[in-house]
Each structure stands twice: as C-alpha cells, then as structure tokens.
Amino acid sequence: MSRFTLLFALLVGSLSADDTTQLKVEVKTLGDKPIERASVIVDFVEGRSIVKMGKKNMTHWEIRTNQEGIAKLPTMPQGKVRVQVIAKSYQTFGQVYELDAPEKTLVIKLNPPQQQYSAHQ
C-alpha cells in the first residue's frame, strides 16, 4: 500500500458519520412553556469539517420552532456552533456550544424584555 493510499484511507476513515451531530433546540419561557415560531439561527464556528468532493458544506441554518417550541436541525459536523434565538416579546438569546456527540438537545429559556429606561433625566 502506497503512502498516498494509506493517507487517503486514514482521512476518509476519520471523517465518518460519527463526526456529525443531530441538533434539537427546545425554546421555552422561564415558566417552562414552549415558545412557538421562534427563529433559531445556527452558525458553524469551528471544528471538524466533512469533506464532500466538489460540494459546498453548509455552515448556516435558520429554522422556526413548532407548536411544542422545538426546532430540529439537519445533521451537521461536530465542533463549535453559535446558536441565536429570536422571539417576539422576548430578549434575544445567543451562545456558543460545543457539539461532540451524535445527538444533542439544547433547552433555551428566554427572558421577558427589560423595562426601557433613559439615561437622561
């Protein structure tokens, strides 16, 4: 076996389906009630990238939650992702998470909006 063949076999073997995560995001109020139609935005920040010969890798996903407040995203490479959640009448949420398992569920609780105030009196 040539060095090239061995290197290629190692590369393909290291990029198996085990290096992906099925992500589910549950969006709730502080009182554990589901928030439907919340926008869930996921951006791939860094980590393992699956090599697809000639195909562009997806690094940005946008989806809305269902009536149960759940957003199921397509399978994505493991690594760090930035999750942002936007819902009407709630504060915007954003945080970076590490995806390192075949399945991951994130439970995100949104805060109600803060009262407006003025710095000028």
N, C-alpha and C positions, 0 to 999 in steps of 0.2 A: 504494500500500500504506500503510495507516494505521500509526501508531506502535505501537498495540496488537498488530496482526498481525505486525509486524516483531519486536517484543519476544518475542511468543509463539513465533515461528519460531526465534529465537535460543536461547530457553530449551529448547525441545524438541530442537533440534539439539545442544545442549551436554550433554544427558542421554541420549546414545546408549548402545548396548551396549558401546562402547569404554570406558565408565566403570565396568565391572564386572570382577571377578576370580574365577577358578575356583581355589579354595584346596585344596591337598592337604597333609596333615600326616603325616610319617613319624616314628614314635616307636621309638627303639632304645635298647639298653643301651650302656654305654661301649665294649663289645666288638663293636659293630655288629650285635647280634642283635635281631630285631624283638620288640616287646612287644605282645602281643595283648590285646584287651579293655581297653585304657587309655581313660579318659574324656578326651575333647578338648572343651574349652569355649571358644567364641569369642564375644567381645562386641565389637560395633562401638563404637569410642570417639569418633572424629570423622572428618569428611571429607565427600566428596560424597554426597548422598542422592538416590536416584532418586525422582522424584515419580510416584506412582501415584494417579490420580484416585479418591479415596474408599477406597483400600486402605491397610491398615496396613503399614508397612515392617518387615521382620524385622531385629532388631538383636542377637539372641542365638541361638546354635546349640549343641547338645550332641550328640555322636556318639561312638561307640566305635571303636577301631581293629580291623581284621580280623586274620586269622592272619599276614599279612605286616607287621603293625604300621602299616598305612596307614588314614587317615581321609580320605575325600573329602567335602568340604562343598559345599553348593549355591552357585551363583553369588551373589556379594554385591557391594555397592557398594565402590568403591575408597576408601581412606582408612586411618585407623589402627584396628587391631584388637588386643584383648588376648587372647592365647592362653594357656590354662591346661591343663596335662596332669596327671592324677592316675592313678596305677597302684599296685596293691598291691605292697608290698615295695620301693618306690622313693620318693625325695624328690619332693614336688610341684614342678612347674615352672610359671613364669609370666613372660611378657614381652610387650611391646607391639611390634607390627610394622607397617610401612607397606606397604599393598597399592597398587601403582602400575603393574601390568602385567596383561594379560589372563589370565595363568596364573602361579601362584606355588606352589612346593613348599618347605615348611619341614621341615628334618631336625632333630629334637629328641632329644638324648641325655640320658636320665635317670640321675641318680646313685643309687647304693645308699643306704639310710638311714644316718645317722650314729649312732655309738655314743651311748647315753644317758650323761649324767653328772650329778652332783649338785653344787650349789654349796655344800651344807652337808656338813661332814665330821665 
